[in-house]
Amino acid sequence: MTKKERALFCIKALKKEYPDSLCSLVAGDPFQLLVATRLSAQCTDARVNLITPALFEKYPTTKDFANAKVEDVEKLVHSCGFYRTKARDIVGAAQIVLERFGGRAPDNIEDLTSLPGVGRKTANIIIGDVYGKPAVVADTHVIRITNLLGLVNTKDPKKVEFELREILPPEESNDFCHRLVLHGRAVCIARRPQCIKCCLSDYCKNKANKNN
């Protein structure tokens, strides 16, 4: 079985198991999603979703974030960890988006990754979830599970992204990644994988080494 064939089987199995593939971060517009994704670094999406309602109520627009005092943003995002760096990046990104992109988050990876604190993971979330373009979000669950499935053989996020782009149908790539995240949280848990319940067990090249 080729990697492309294996990927198609995995896509079908995950669709059946997780018919909905929505991003778990809650946001009302492209820049808010960028903010939420930046906050999610080294923090759970659940925690971010507890923080963002008050944050977005105080700063509902990109312009509001651009005019915010970093120390005020720090107070609202304090519980998500690395809050000083995240607050500084959010305000700085808002100022650049307002000045260079008319207040709307860019729709391509090159411009997005030019913003402070925005890496390829965040950029792919924006172009996939907001703009509906083919995207591969190489987060920790995606990296770990695609290695277990034998779809990739690297832990480097950028290499994982590009290798998956070669084998995934473009129209399926974004949802595939979201479903892998859901699967990694619910079943293929890093230190206690529930292989007996796994919809991908028939395609997992490492299942023989796992304990059910």
C-alpha positions in Angstrom: 0.0 0.0 0.0 1.4 3.4 -1.0 1.3 6.4 1.4 -1.3 8.0 -0.7 -3.5 4.9 -0.6 -3.0 4.6 3.2 -3.9 8.3 3.6 -7.1 7.9 1.7 -8.1 5.0 4.0 -7.3 7.1 7.0 -9.3 10.0 5.7 -12.3 7.8 5.2 -12.1 6.2 8.6 -11.7 9.6 10.4 -14.6 11.1 8.5 -16.8 8.3 9.8 -15.6 8.6 13.3 -15.6 12.4 13.4 -18.1 13.7 10.9 -17.6 17.2 12.2 -14.1 18.6 11.8 -14.4 22.1 13.2 -11.4 23.9 14.8 -11.9 23.8 18.5 -10.8 27.4 19.0 -13.7 29.8 19.2 -13.3 33.1 17.3 -15.6 35.5 15.4 -13.3 36.8 12.6 -9.9 36.0 11.1 -7.8 38.2 13.4 -9.6 36.8 16.5 -8.7 33.3 15.3 -5.1 34.4 14.8 -5.1 35.7 18.4 -6.7 32.5 19.8 -4.2 30.4 17.9 -1.3 32.4 19.2 -2.6 32.0 22.8 -2.9 28.2 22.3 0.9 27.7 22.1 1.9 25.7 25.2 -1.7 26.0 26.3 -4.9 23.9 25.8 -7.6 25.1 23.5 -10.1 24.7 26.4 -8.1 27.2 28.4 -7.9 29.6 25.5 -11.7 29.4 25.0 -12.1 30.5 28.6 -9.8 33.5 28.2 -11.0 34.8 24.8 -14.6 35.9 25.6 -13.4 38.7 27.9 -10.5 39.5 25.7 -12.6 39.9 22.6 -15.2 41.8 24.5 -12.6 44.4 25.4 -10.9 44.3 22.0 -13.5 43.4 19.4 -11.6 44.6 16.4 -8.1 44.5 15.0 -7.9 48.3 15.5 -8.8 47.8 19.2 -5.9 45.3 19.6 -3.5 47.6 17.7 -4.3 50.5 20.1 -4.2 48.3 23.2 -1.6 48.6 26.0 0.5 45.4 26.1 0.2 45.4 29.9 -3.6 45.5 29.7 -3.6 42.5 27.3 -1.2 40.7 29.6 -3.7 40.8 32.5 -6.4 39.2 30.4 -4.2 36.4 29.0 -2.2 35.8 32.1 -3.5 32.3 32.8 -2.5 30.9 29.4 1.2 30.9 30.0 4.0 32.9 28.4 1.5 35.8 28.6 4.0 38.6 28.3 5.4 37.3 24.9 1.9 36.5 23.7 0.5 39.9 24.6 3.4 41.7 22.9 3.0 39.6 19.8 -0.8 40.1 19.6 -0.6 43.8 19.8 2.4 44.0 17.4 0.6 41.7 14.9 -2.6 43.9 15.1 -0.6 47.0 14.4 1.0 45.4 11.3 -2.2 43.9 10.0 -3.9 47.4 10.4 -1.0 49.2 8.7 -0.2 46.7 5.9 -3.3 44.6 5.3 -6.2 47.0 5.9 -7.1 45.4 9.3 -7.8 41.9 7.9 -5.6 38.9 8.5 -3.7 38.0 5.3 -4.7 35.0 3.2 -1.3 33.5 2.5 1.4 31.9 4.6 4.2 34.3 3.5 2.4 37.4 4.8 1.0 35.6 7.9 4.4 34.4 9.0 5.8 37.9 8.7 3.7 38.8 11.7 5.2 38.5 15.2 4.6 35.2 16.9 2.9 33.7 13.8 4.5 30.4 12.6 3.4 28.0 9.9 1.0 26.2 12.2 -1.0 29.4 12.9 -0.8 30.5 9.3 -2.1 27.2 8.1 -5.1 27.4 10.5 -6.0 30.8 9.1 -5.7 30.0 5.5 -7.6 26.7 6.0 -10.3 27.6 8.4 -10.9 31.2 7.3 -10.0 31.3 3.6 -10.8 27.7 2.7 -7.5 27.0 1.1 -5.6 23.7 1.3 -3.8 23.7 4.6 -1.8 21.2 6.7 -1.6 22.1 10.4 1.3 20.2 11.8 0.5 20.3 15.4 1.8 17.8 18.0 -1.1 15.3 17.5 -0.7 15.4 13.7 3.0 14.9 13.9 2.8 12.0 16.3 -0.1 10.1 14.6 1.1 10.5 11.1 4.4 9.0 12.1 2.6 6.1 13.8 0.6 5.6 10.6 3.7 5.6 8.5 2.6 8.6 6.4 5.7 10.5 7.4 9.0 9.7 9.1 10.1 12.9 10.7 9.2 15.0 13.8 10.1 18.3 12.1 6.8 20.3 11.8 7.7 21.9 8.5 8.9 18.6 6.9 5.7 16.9 8.1 3.6 19.7 6.6 5.3 19.4 3.2 5.3 15.6 3.2 1.6 15.5 4.0 0.9 18.0 1.2 2.4 15.5 -1.2 0.1 12.6 -0.2 -3.2 14.3 0.9 -5.8 15.4 -1.5 -5.7 19.2 -1.1 -9.5 19.5 -0.5 -9.2 17.0 2.4 -6.0 18.2 4.1 -7.4 20.8 6.5 -10.2 18.6 7.8 -7.9 15.6 8.0 -5.6 17.5 10.4 -8.5 18.7 12.6 -9.8 15.1 12.8 -6.4 13.9 13.8 -6.3 16.4 16.6 -9.7 15.2 17.8 -8.5 11.6 17.5 -5.3 12.3 19.4 -7.2 13.8 22.3 -9.9 11.1 22.5 -8.3 7.8 21.5 -4.6 7.9 20.3 -3.4 9.6 23.5 0.3 9.9 23.6 1.1 8.0 26.8 -2.0 5.7 26.9 -3.2 5.0 23.4 -6.5 3.1 23.3 -5.6 0.9 20.3 -8.5 -1.5 20.7 -10.9 1.4 20.1 -8.9 3.1 17.3 -10.6 3.5 13.9 -7.1 3.7 12.4 -5.7 0.5 13.9 -5.9 -1.3 10.6 -3.6 1.3 9.0 -1.2 1.9 12.0 2.3 0.6 11.2 3.1 0.7 14.9 0.1 -1.0 16.5 2.1 -4.2 17.1 4.3 -2.2 19.5 1.4 -0.7 21.4 -0.2 -2.1 24.5 -4.0 -2.3 24.3 
